[in-house]
């Protein structure tokens, strides 16, 4: 399952000192800083699969901290295909401030397209 491959890769990278705080969904009792990955779509053509992932860098502390984590996520994802025998390509589609005003959590979201 591609979600597990992406999750394990980001866990292995220890993004911005976050360590084990990378999840497939928002945890019930979230830490002050964490990352959530979500597959937003997928397809297949000529036996090559692709998927889009939204990676949210979340911080209860500051927008700068969320932005810094987002930059570390982008750097790690830039070399995903080079460091994996399961991923053929990983391309950043877009990233942006995605602060959640309802929960008052600072967030950045980066959207990646993967081929595997």
C-alpha positions, 0 to 999 in steps of 0.5 A, a space after each residue: 500500500 503506497 500510504 505505508 511506503 510514504 509513511 515509513 519513508 518520512 518516519 525514517 527521515 526524522 523530518 525537522 527533528 519530528 521523529 515518530 510524529 508522522 501520521 496518516 490521520 490527526 491523532 486524538 491527542 496531537 503533539 505540538 508539532 507533527 506531520 499528516 500525510 493523506 493520499 488525495 487521488 491515484 491512477 494507473 496507466 500502462 501498469 505504472 501507478 501514480 498517486 497524489 499526496 497532501 503532506 501537512 506540516 502542523 505546529 501549535 507554536 508558530 507559523 514559522 515552525 510549520 513553514 520550516 517543517 514544510 521546507 524539510 518535508 520538501 527536501 526529503 521528498 525531493 530525493 524520495 525516488 533516489 532513496 527508494 526501490 519502489 518509487 520511480 518519481 516524486 514531484 512537488 505540485 504545490 505548497 502553501 499556507 494552510 493554517 486551520 483557523 478553527 483549531 488555531 493550528 499553524 499548517 503548511 501543505 505540500 502536494 506531491 505526485 508520485 509514480 510507483 
